[in-house]
Amino acid sequence: MRIENYARRSFLKAIGSAGMLTALPDAAHGLYGAGNGAVLHEEVAAPSLRGETTPKCSIRFSVIGLDHYHIMAMTAAVIRGGGELVSVYATDSKAISDFMKLYPQAKLARSEQEILDDPSIKLVAGAPIPNLRAPLGIRVMHHGKDYLSDKPAITTLEQLADVRQAIAQTRRIFAIMYSERLEVRAAVEAGDLIQQGAIGRVIQTINIAPHKVNDVTRPAWFWDPEQYGGILCDIGSHQADQFVYYTGSTTAAVTGSQIANVNHPAHPGFQDFGDMMLHGNGGAGYVRVDWFTPDGLGTWGDGRLFILGTEGYMELRKYVDIMGRNGGNHLFIVDGKQSKYIDCSKVELPFGPQLVSDIVNRTHTGQNQEQALLATELVLLAQKNAKVFTFPT
């Protein structure tokens, strides 16, 4: 299957040939509005407090599977963290060409097995078709390597059980790139503020996550829920991760969920709308995901996150502030003293260095393994038990 052409063109146009590694996450996750807004106080988050400029650890890693464009940003994150990209294996010639333009240092492997059998490779990053990601990760772990998967990393409850068994057997890391938290600067800053007690104890998260469908550029698997997992499993996995992380929940369940195909009759199995309610031992959550971002927005989606605490609340405008400030990564916070806007555009992204350090030191600072799988379990249950409904025509 080919890489998604719309995303590839937008990405290449956004970053050009210079500054690729630093520009990639922002280019990959959304651009930009304009205008003015008013709050009582404004500030810029201090970049020196977020992550390490120079990685402390290094590893050799490879890439298997280029079926989703997210692999570009995933690769950049590992390189920023101290990873040395060794090789790539895929079967689509166009996807390989696009990847090599950004990462010419990568050797084209002759097979997946060539990478798995290389003892110097410590991590494999992969973005094959979604229902193939967990089986790939299991093979990777059984070859003594850690694994970083695009989301959704797991598309069935049976796959989840197999992944958990493989982790227990191999003691390897099965990391999932929930990029809407790990690679969004405003989301990183929100996590830091919550840890500092800025809004008290978190009560609820609300995620609104519209996406642009770009139907003429999508590969066949995009429309098939057996392959992509369904809308809640797919894009909802980002939101479940944020619910688990910001509420600090270690156990959680699905209160209710629903899915629909509202406006894509040519693809009757596709789901273009879904929502779910979640509750955990750290708080509550609501998620709405859809494929209805209009062309007039100018970016792929107006992702918004609301975090309610006992002593205040936050709103994140991750990718665009419509009719407001330029760019993305806007954070608004209200506490007992003031309303404040924080420009998070300079916040460093810690996940890459943390993941590489975790691989070297056998720790889980970049991502809690159980919480990552809990988020996956929630969306799999929400997807499986969702009420299918139709809107009046």
C-alpha positions in Angstrom: 0.0 0.0 0.0 1.3 3.5 -0.8 2.1 6.2 1.7 -0.7 8.8 2.1 0.0 11.3 -0.7 -1.7 14.3 0.8 0.2 14.0 4.0 3.5 13.4 2.2 3.1 16.5 -0.1 2.0 18.7 2.8 5.0 17.5 4.9 7.6 18.1 2.2 6.2 21.5 1.4 6.2 22.5 5.1 9.7 21.5 6.0 11.7 21.8 2.7 15.1 20.3 2.8 16.5 22.2 5.8 15.8 21.8 9.4 14.0 18.5 8.9 14.5 16.9 12.3 13.4 19.9 14.3 10.6 20.9 12.1 9.0 17.5 11.5 6.8 17.1 14.5 5.1 20.4 14.1 4.8 20.0 10.3 3.3 16.5 10.9 0.7 17.6 13.4 -0.9 20.8 12.0 -0.7 24.3 10.7 -1.9 27.3 11.3 -4.5 30.1 11.9 -4.3 33.9 12.5 -5.9 36.6 14.5 -6.0 38.1 18.0 -7.2 37.0 21.4 -7.3 38.4 24.9 -6.5 37.0 28.3 -5.3 38.4 31.5 -1.7 37.2 31.3 0.5 35.7 28.6 3.8 33.8 28.7 6.1 31.5 26.8 7.0 28.2 28.3 10.7 27.9 29.0 12.3 25.4 26.6 15.3 24.8 28.9 13.1 23.1 31.4 11.8 20.4 29.0 14.1 17.6 28.0 17.7 17.4 27.1 19.2 19.2 24.0 21.9 16.6 23.7 20.9 12.9 24.1 22.6 11.0 26.9 22.2 7.6 25.3 22.4 6.1 21.8 21.2 3.0 20.0 21.1 1.6 16.5 17.6 1.2 15.1 15.7 0.2 11.9 12.3 0.7 10.4 9.9 -1.9 9.1 6.7 -0.9 7.3 5.9 2.5 5.7 2.2 2.1 5.1 1.3 5.2 7.2 3.0 8.6 7.0 3.4 8.7 10.8 6.6 6.7 10.4 8.4 9.9 9.3 7.8 11.7 12.6 8.4 8.5 14.6 11.8 8.1 12.9 12.6 11.7 13.7 11.7 11.3 17.3 14.1 8.4 17.7 16.9 10.2 16.0 16.4 13.2 18.2 16.7 10.9 21.1 20.1 9.5 20.1 19.1 6.8 17.6 21.2 5.9 14.7 19.0 4.9 11.7 20.6 1.8 10.1 18.1 0.4 7.7 14.5 0.2 6.4 12.4 -2.6 4.9 9.2 -2.0 3.0 7.7 -3.3 -0.3 6.1 -0.1 -1.8 8.6 1.6 -4.1 7.0 5.1 -3.7 6.9 4.9 0.0 10.6 3.8 0.0 11.5 6.7 -2.2 9.7 9.2 0.0 11.4 7.8 3.1 14.8 7.8 1.6 14.5 11.4 0.6 14.2 12.3 4.2 16.5 9.7 5.6 19.2 8.9 3.0 21.4 7.4 5.6 19.2 4.3 5.8 20.2 1.2 4.0 17.4 -0.6 2.1 17.2 -4.1 3.7 16.5 -7.1 1.5 13.9 -8.5 3.9 12.4 -8.1 7.3 14.4 -11.1 8.5 17.7 -9.2 7.7 16.8 -6.6 10.2 15.5 -9.0 12.8 18.7 -11.1 12.6 21.0 -8.1 13.1 22.1 -8.2 16.7 23.3 -4.6 16.6 19.7 -3.3 16.1 18.1 -2.6 19.5 14.8 -1.0 18.3 12.5 -1.5 15.4 10.0 1.3 14.6 7.1 0.2 12.4 4.0 1.6 10.6 2.6 -1.2 8.5 -1.1 -1.6 7.9 -2.7 -1.4 11.4 -3.8 -5.0 11.8 -0.2 -6.1 11.0 1.5 -4.0 13.6 1.1 -6.2 16.7 2.2 -9.4 14.9 5.3 -7.5 13.7 6.0 -6.3 17.3 5.8 -9.8 18.6 8.3 -11.0 16.1 10.6 -8.1 16.9 10.4 -8.8 20.7 11.1 -12.5 20.2 14.3 -11.5 18.3 15.5 -9.6 21.4 14.6 -6.1 20.2 12.3 -3.4 21.5 9.5 -2.1 19.3 7.9 1.3 18.6 4.6 1.0 16.8 2.4 3.6 15.1 -1.0 3.8 16.6 -3.3 1.9 16.6 -0.7 -0.7 17.6 -3.3 -3.4 18.3 -6.6 -4.0 16.5 -8.2 -6.9 18.4 -8.5 -8.1 22.0 -6.8 -11.3 20.8 -3.8 -9.4 19.6 -3.7 -7.5 22.9 -3.5 -10.8 24.8 -0.7 -12.0 22.5 1.2 -8.8 23.0 1.0 -9.0 26.8 2.1 -12.6 26.7 5.1 -11.7 24.5 6.1 -8.8 26.8 6.0 -11.2 29.8 8.1 -13.8 27.9 10.7 -11.5 26.4 10.8 -8.6 28.8 11.1 -6.3 25.9 9.4 -2.9 25.4 6.3 -2.6 23.2 6.0 1.2 22.9 3.2 3.0 21.1 3.6 6.4 19.4 0.6 8.2 20.8 1.8 11.3 19.0 -1.1 13.6 19.9 0.4 13.7 23.4 4.0 12.6 23.0 4.8 14.8 20.0 2.6 17.8 20.7 4.4 20.5 22.7 1.3 21.9 24.4 0.3 18.4 25.5 3.8 18.0 27.1 3.5 21.3 28.9 0.0 20.3 30.2 1.4 17.2 31.7 4.2 19.1 33.4 1.7 21.6 34.8 -0.6 18.9 36.1 2.4 17.2 37.8 3.1 20.6 39.5 -0.5 20.8 40.8 -1.5 23.8 38.7 -5.2 22.8 38.5 -5.4 20.5 41.5 -6.5 16.9 41.1 -7.8 16.1 37.6 -11.4 15.2 37.4 -12.1 14.8 33.7 -10.6 15.1 30.3 -12.6 16.0 27.2 -11.0 15.3 23.8 -12.5 16.6 20.5 -10.5 15.2 17.6 -11.8 15.9 14.1 -9.7 14.7 11.1 -9.7 15.4 7.4 -10.5 12.4 5.3 -8.8 13.3 2.0 -10.6 10.4 0.4 -9.0 10.5 -3.0 -5.5 9.8 -1.6 -6.3 7.1 0.9 -5.2 3.5 0.4 -7.7 0.6 0.3 -7.0 -0.5 3.9 -8.0 2.9 5.2 -11.7 2.1 4.5 -11.7 -1.4 5.9 -12.4 -1.7 9.6 -10.8 -5.2 9.7 -7.5 -3.6 8.7 -7.6 -0.3 10.5 -9.6 -1.4 13.6 -12.5 1.0 13.4 -12.6 4.7 14.3 -12.5 4.4 18.1 -9.6 1.9 17.9 -7.7 4.0 15.4 -7.8 7.7 16.1 -9.6 7.2 19.4 -6.4 5.5 20.7 -4.7 8.9 21.0 -7.6 10.2 23.1 -7.7 7.2 25.4 -4.0 7.6 26.0 -4.5 11.2 27.1 -7.4 10.2 29.4 -5.3 7.6 31.1 -2.2 9.8 31.3 -3.7 13.0 32.5 -6.1 11.4 35.0 -3.3 9.1 36.2 -5.7 6.1 35.9 -4.2 2.6 36.4 -7.6 0.9 36.0 -10.4 2.1 33.8 -13.5 1.0 31.9 -15.8 2.1 29.1 -19.1 3.7 30.2 -20.5 3.8 26.7 -19.6 4.1 23.0 -21.2 4.6 19.6 -20.1 4.7 16.0 -21.6 5.6 12.7 -21.1 6.0 9.0 -22.8 9.4 8.4 -21.6 10.5 5.0 -19.5 7.9 3.2 -22.0 5.6 1.4 -19.4 4.5 -1.1 -17.5 2.8 1.7 -20.3 1.1 3.8 -17.9 -0.4 6.3 -16.2 2.8 7.1 -16.9 4.8 10.3 -16.6 8.5 10.1 -18.0 9.4 13.6 -17.6 7.9 17.0 -17.6 8.9 20.6 -17.1 7.2 24.0 -17.3 7.8 27.7 -14.6 6.5 30.0 -14.1 6.2 33.8 -11.1 5.2 35.8 -9.6 5.3 39.2 -8.2 8.7 38.4 -11.1 10.5 36.8 -13.6 10.5 33.9 -13.2 11.1 30.2 -15.2 11.9 27.1 -13.9 11.5 23.5 -15.4 12.5 20.2 -13.6 11.6 16.9 -14.7 12.2 13.3 -13.6 12.6 9.7 -15.4 15.9 9.1 -12.7 18.6 9.1 -13.7 21.0 6.3 -11.2 22.2 3.7 -11.5 25.8 4.9 -9.6 25.0 8.2 -6.3 24.8 6.4 -4.9 21.9 8.5 -5.9 18.3 9.1 -7.9 18.9 12.3 -8.8 21.3 15.1 -7.7 19.0 18.0 -8.9 20.3 21.3 -8.3 19.0 24.8 -10.1 20.2 28.0 -8.8 19.2 31.4 -10.9 19.9 34.4 -9.3 19.9 37.8 -10.4 20.6 41.4 -8.7 24.0 41.4 -8.8 25.1 37.8 -9.0 23.9 34.2 -7.0 24.0 30.9 -7.8 24.1 27.2 -5.3 23.1 24.6 -5.7 24.2 21.0 -3.1 21.8 19.6 -2.9 22.6 15.9 -4.8 25.8 15.2 -6.4 28.7 17.1 -9.1 29.6 14.6 -9.3 33.4 14.3 -6.8 33.7 17.1 -3.0 33.4 17.5 -0.7 32.1 14.8 0.5 28.5 14.7 -0.3 25.7 17.1 0.5 24.6 20.6 -1.7 27.0 22.5 -2.5 26.4 26.1 -5.1 28.3 28.2 -5.2 27.8 31.9 -7.6 29.2 34.6 -6.8 28.8 38.3 -7.8 30.5 41.5 -5.8 33.7 40.7 -5.9 34.4 37.0 -6.6 33.3 33.4 -3.4 32.8 31.5 -2.3 31.9 28.0 1.0 29.9 27.5 2.7 29.7 24.1 4.1 26.2 24.0 5.8 26.4 20.6 9.3 26.2 22.1 8.7 23.3 24.6 11.1 20.5 23.9 9.7 17.0 23.2 11.2 14.5 25.7 9.8 11.2 24.3 12.6 10.4 21.9 15.4 10.8 24.4 13.4 9.1 27.1 12.6 6.1 24.9 16.3 5.6 23.9 17.3 5.9 27.5 14.6 3.3 28.5 16.0 0.9 25.9 19.6 1.3 27.2 18.7 1.3 30.9 15.6 -1.0 30.8 13.3 1.6 32.4 9.9 3.0 31.4 10.3 6.8 31.8 9.1 7.7 28.3 5.9 5.6 28.5 4.4 3.5 31.2 3.9 0.1 29.5 0.8 -0.9 31.5 -0.9 2.5 30.9 -0.1 2.3 27.1 -1.8 -1.1 26.9 -4.6 0.1 29.1 -5.4 2.9 26.6 -5.4 0.3 23.9 -7.7 -2.1 25.9 -10.2 0.7 26.4 -10.5 1.5 22.7 -10.8 -2.1 21.7 -13.6 -2.6 24.2 -15.3 0.6 23.1 -15.0 -0.4 19.5 -16.3 -4.0 20.1 -19.3 -2.9 22.2 -20.2 0.3 20.4 -23.8 1.0 19.4 -24.0 1.4 15.7 -26.4 4.2 14.8 -27.6 6.2 11.8 -28.4 9.8 11.4 -31.7 10.8 9.7 -31.2 11.6 6.0 
